Amino acid sequence: MALGNLQIWICIILSLGVAFATYLKVKSTGGRGGNSSREYFLANKGLSWFFVAGSITITNLSTEQLVGMNGNQMALLAWWELSAVAGLAMLAFIFLPIYYRYNCTTVTELLEKRYNNVHVRAAIGGLFLFGNIVIYQPIMLYTSALLIKTMFGLDTPIIVLAALFGIAGAAYAVLGGLRAVAIVDTYSGVLLLGMGTLVVYLALGAINYDFSGIPAERLTMLGGADSPIPWPTLLTGMIFIQMFYWSTNQTITQKAMGSPSLKEAQKGLVAAIVLRVLIIPPMAVIPGIVSYKLFGDIGDQAYGRIVAAVLPNWLSGLFAAAIVSAVLAHFASILNSSATLYVCDLHETYIAKKPDVRRLSRWISAAFVVVAILLVPVYSGADSIINLVQQLNGLTSMPVLSVFAVGLLFRGVDARAAIAGMLFGIALYAFFTFGWTPIHYIHLMAITLFASIGVALSLNRFAFGRTAIPIWSRRPGEPADPIVAG
């Protein structure tokens, strides 16, 4: 279906309404903040639990999830969302208390303090930044443009739509910092969750709740060996993927670290868990399954096609506004975390200790947007966006998680050993991905993690002559490790 003039105006007016409501809320809660890194990137520690929950939920739920997961057109993909509950719980009750104890602005600042080495912070921050720029931002723009183009039958080139999303999303991150990002996340999240739930209801109605004719492998939650998620992977790599994504991801954790207290942040994370259990899984898979019955195997076009088929024409403008707002909010979140990583982990460390944070963030964000737009065509031929994202994540996610694991579980580890273990892990997973893949890539992620940890501890002992001491061990009279003491 093509958007008529009325639907276009509804979309524009509602999108501008979200932007104006965000402006008013930002202004009423402290304006744009000061010019220090903590004020600009952590909203001056002023985010209530409501905005933590809303912002974290919409940061994870946007077009790459809706398009990518529904594009597999099977129920099995709901495990990505259901297992995220464990990841959120680990962030709330294990990692977040440590971030607050060490008074961190970025997740990598924790590594600097644990290893007593600024270069390990810069190295990991640089890897996170690379992933944001090269993977997450362009995929975000591509899937958003694809959804709008498919859903409304537009002739506009994907690269043009992606550029419009990128430029508009950057405005939130550049002009308002984390405070504006969290607020627009929440407002757009309410709109998207409501419309997404409506799409699920209408899609089920379109087939009269009758799933007959759909192959059993597309309805089962118990994946076989040749499925995207074989069930044994839920007990191996899946838990570590969720730990990495939710607990060491700057885009996610930055929202929780922006609360005035640990307790307030944990309230927001618990609320996000409730949303994750009750609302998100059906949105991520049911429209895709229904589209299989109606249209066959159409891959990443499934969500756009089913929305176009079941949504009343008079609601199309409202849904478009929900998608546009969510896209802008999500892209702004990633862009804001990218700027945070660059300014705090790289620029302030190696270039200028006290830069003009707001001005620097504007220029560096503009550069990141240009790169993301230019990389959009790279992902246009992917068979499955969500599987591609997870495989690309594997190159750095488990090796980086090994650096966190070693730093948090042991004392006396040389930062060079941890970095060497990480580099070994990247090479190992690259070999698994592009050379020899003996088992499912999620299993390989767990193997990569433990291999990286083993290499780091071995090098620490035999190359650097240091002994790694578990945090739960201490000599008589020695103070307890800060993590254990807390």
N, C-alpha and C positions, 0 to 999 in steps of 0.2 A: 504494500500500500504506500502511496505517496502522501507526504504531509500536505494538507491543504493550508490555506492562509490562516484559518482560525487556529489550527493545531500549532502552526509555527509561532503565532503570536502568544498562545498559551504557554508554549515552551519558553519563549523569550521572557515573558512577564514573570513567570514563576522562578526562572533562573536568576533574574535580576532581583526578585524578592528575597531569595536565599542570600544573595550577596549583600543586599541592604540590611537584612536582619543580622547578618554576621558583622557588618560594620557597626551597627548600633550596639550589639553585645560587646564587641571589642572595646568600643569607646566607653561603655558603662563599667567595664571591669579592668580599667587601667590603661586604656589606649594601646598604643603600639609598644609600650615598654621602653626601657632605656637602650643604651647602645653597647652594653656588655654582652658577652656570650651567654651568660646565665639568664639574663633578662630577656634577650631576644630569642634564644633557642629553648628555654625552659619556661617561657611565659611568666617569668619572675615567680615561679613556684605557686601559681595561682589557679591551677585547673582543679575544679571540683570533680567528685567521683562520676557525676553524670556525663561530663565532657570527656573524661578518661574512657568510660565505657563506650560512648558513642564514637569517639575518634578511633579507638582501637578496632572496633567492629567494622567500621566502614573502610579503614585502611586495609583490612584483609578481604573485605567483600566489595569487589568492584568488577569491572568488565572482564579482566583476565580470569577471574573465578567463574563468573556467570557464563561467559562465552566458552572458556576452556573446559570446565567441568561438565557443563551440559553438552559440550561438543563430543564428549566420549559416549554420550547417550546410553549410560548404564548406571544402575544404582550403586555399584561398587565404589564409585568416586566419592560418595558421601563419607567414606572413611577419612579422607583428608580433613574434613570439617569436624567429624566426631572425635578423631584423635587429637584435634587441636585443643580440646578441653584439657587434656593432660599437659599440653604445652603452656596454656594460660595458667593452670594451677602451679606449674613449676616456676613460672615467672612471678606469680603473686606471693608464693610462700617460701621459695628458695632463693631465687636470684634477686628479686627486687629488694628484700631486706639488706642484701649485701651492697647493692648499688647505693641505697640510702645511707648505710653505715659508712661507706667510703666517700659520700657526698659527690657523686659523679655527675658530670654533664653529658658525657658520652659513655657507651658501654666499654669502649677501648680505654678510657681513663682508668677503669678498674684494673686492666692489665698493666698499665704503667705503675700503679701503686702496688700490685701484687709482685711484679718482677723487679720493681725499683729500676725501671729502664724505660726511658721515653721512646726509644726507637721501636720497641715491640708495639707500642701504641700506634705509632705512625704507620708501621707495616700493616697491621691488621685494619686500621682505619682506611689505608689506601686500597686494600682489597675490597672492603665494604663499598667504598666509593666507586671503584671500578665496576662492581656488580650492579650498583644502582644506575650508573650512567649507560653501561653497555647492555644490560639485561632488562632490569625492571622498568626503567622509564620508557624505552622504545616499545617494549611489549605492551605496556599500559596504553600508550598512544595508539598502537596498531589495533589492539582488540577493541578499544573504544570506537575508533573510526570504522572498523569492520561491522560492529554491532549497529551503529546508526545507519550506515550505508545499506546493510542487509535488511534491517527492520523497516526502513522507509523507502527503499527502492531508489536511493539517490544516485545521480550520475556523477556527483562530485568525486574526484580522485581521492583515494584513501590518504595519500600524503598531505593533501590540502586540509582534510578534516583533522588529521593528526596534528598539523601545525596550529590550527585554530585552538584545539584542546590544550596544546602545550603552552601557547602564549597566554591564554586566559587562566589556566591553572597556576602559572607562574606568578600571576598578579597577587594571589592570596599569600603565597609563601614569601614573596619579596616585600610586600607592603605591610603585612601584619605579623610576620614571624609565627612561632608555634601557637600563640594564642588564637590568631585568626584561623590557622589550619585546623586546630582542634574544634573550634566552634562551627566552621563550615562543614567539617566532617560529620559532626553530630546532627546538624540541621538536615543535611542532604541524606544522612543515614536514616533518619526517621521517614523521609519521603521514599527512599529506595526500598526499605524494608516493607513498607506498606504496599507499594506497587508490586514488588516482587512476590509478596504473599498472594496478592490478587491474581497475578499471572499463574501461580501454582493452582489456585482454586479454579480459574477459568480453563486451564489446560486439562485438568482432571474432568471437568464438565464436558469438554469437547469430545472425550472418548467415553463418556458416561461411566467413568471410573472402571472401565473394562480394559484390563491389560492383556487380554487374550490375543494371540498372534504375535506377541513380542517374544523373541527367543529367551529361554530361561537364563542364559548367561548374562543377559542385560538386566535381569531383575534380581539376581542373587546378590547377597552381601558376603558370600564366602567365595573369594576369588581362587581360581585354579592356577596352575603353574604358568600358563600362557596368558593370564589376564594382566591388566595394568597394575593390580595390587594383589598378588598371591597372599593368601591369609597368613602364612608364616612370617611375612615381612612386617606384620603388625607387632610382632614380638621382637623384632631385631632393629632394622634401620629406622622404621617409622617413628619410634619414640625419640630417637636422637635428631631426626629431621625436625620434629616439633619442638624439641628443646632448643635447637639452634634458631629456628625461625622466630619463636615467641620470646625467648629469653636473652638472645644476643643480637637481635635485629634492632638497629638504631631507630628505624622508622617506627617500630612498635614501642620499644621501651622508652623512647623519648617522651611519649605522651604520659606514661606512668610516672616518670621521674619529674614531671612538671607539676605534680600535686604538692600541696603545702605539707603533707605528712605521709608517712608510709601507710597509716591506717586508711586515709582517704583514698590513696591510690589502690589499695587492696579492695576496698569497696567497689571501685570502678571495675576492677578485673573480675570480681565475682559476678557483677551484673553482666559483664561481657560473656562470661561462661554460660549464664542462663540464656542469653540470646543465642549463643552458639549451639546450645542443645535443642532449643525449642523451634527456632525459626530458620537458621541458615541451611542445614542439610537438605530439607525439601526444595529450597530455592536452587540449590546447586545441582540437583539431578532430575527432579520430576519433569520439568519442562523438556529436557533433552530426551527422556524416555518417551514422553508423549509424542514428541516430534518424530521419533523413529517410527512409531506406529502410523503417523499421518503422512510423513514425507520420505521415510527410508533413512538410509545411512548418509547423512549430509554433513557430518563433521562439525566444524566450528561455526557453521552457519545455522545450526539447530536453534539456538536461543532466539536469534533475530527472527527466524521464520515462524516459530511458535507464537512469539509475541505479536507479530503482524497478523497471524491467523485468528487469535482468540481475543485480542483486546478490542473493545468497541472503539470505533473511530473517534468518538468524542473524548476518549481517554488517552488517545495516542500522544497528544501534546503534553499531558501531565506525566506520562511515562517518560517521554523524551526529556522533560525537565528533570525528572529524578535521575535519569542516566547521566545527563550533562552535569548536574550538580555533583553527583558521586564521582564522576571522572575527574572533574576539576579538583575536588577535595583530595582524592587519592593521589593524583599527580602532584598536587601541592605538598602532600605529606612526604612523598619520596624526595621531592626537590628540597624541601626544608631539611630533611635528615642528611641529604648529600651536602648541602651547604654547611651544616653543623660539623660533619666529619672533616670537610676541607679546612674550615676556619679553625676549629679546636684542635684537631689532630695533626694537621700539616702546617698551615700558615702560621699559627701562633707558636709552633715549635721551631720552625726553621727559617721563617721570614721576618715576622714582626710580632713581638709579644703582645702588644696592645693595639691592634688595628682598629680602624673605623668599621665595626662589625656590620652595621647596616649597609654601608656603601659597598664593602667588599662582598657581602652576600648577594647584593643585587647583580654585580658584575659576574660573579662566578656562577650564579643561577642562570643568567642569560646564556652563558657559554654551555652549561649543561643542557639547557633546552634545545639549543641548536644541534648539539651532538645527538640527542635523543631523536629529534625529527629526522635527521639524516640517516639514522640507523633503522627507521621504521621498515623500509623495503626489505631489509635482511630477514625479517621474520614473516613476511607475507606468504612464503611457501611452506610453512610448517604444517605437518599432518595433524598434530595435536599440540596446541599451545601449552596446556597444563603439563603434559608429560615432558615437553621440551624444557620448560622452566625448571622442573624438578631435576632433570638430568644435568642441566647447566649448573644448577645450584650445587650439585654433588662435587663439582670440581674444587670448590672452595669451602663449602659449608662444613663438612666433617673435618678437614684439616684445620680450619679456623676454630671449630669447637674443641679440638684437641688442645689448642693453646689455652683456652679458657679452663678446660678440665684440669690440665697440669698445674696451671697457676692457682686454681682455687682449691685443689686437693692436696697440694704439696708446697713445702717451703724449701728453699735452698736450690731451686732450679735456675740454671743460667738461661737468660732470655734467648741466647743464641741457640741453645739446644732446642727450645720450644719452637723457634722459627724454622730450624732445620727439620724438625719433625713435621711441621706444617708443609714445607716445600716437598718433603718426601711424599706426604699424603696427596698433594696436588698431582704429582707425577704418577703415583700409583693409580689414582682414580682416572686420570687421563688415559693410562694404559688400559684399564678396565673398560673404559667407554669407547675408545677408538681402536683398541688393539684386540684384546681378548676379554670376552664377557662370559665367564663360566656360569654365572647365576644371575638372578634378577638384580637390577641396579640398586634397589633399596637394601638388599642384603649386603651388597658391595659397599654401601655407605657405612654400615656398622663395621665391616672389616677394615675399611679405610681409617675410621676413627681410632680403633684400638691399635692398628699398626702405627699410626702417627704418634700416639701416646707412647707406645713401646720404643719407637726410635728416639723420641725426645728424651725419655728417661735413660735410655742406654747411652746416648751421646753425653748426657749430663754427667754420668758416672765415669765413662771410659775416655771421653775426649776432653772434658773440662774438669775432671777430677773432683766433682762435687756430689754430695749425697742428698738425694731427694728425701725429705722428711714428711711423712703424712701429717696433715693438720691436726689429727686427733692424738698424735704422739708428742710428748715433750719431756725434757729432762727435769729432774727435781729442781724446784726453784725458778724454772723458766716460765715466763708468762704464756698463757694460752694464746693460740692464734686468734686474731680478731674475728675470724669467721666463726670459730667454735665458741669463743667467748660471748659472741652475740646471740 
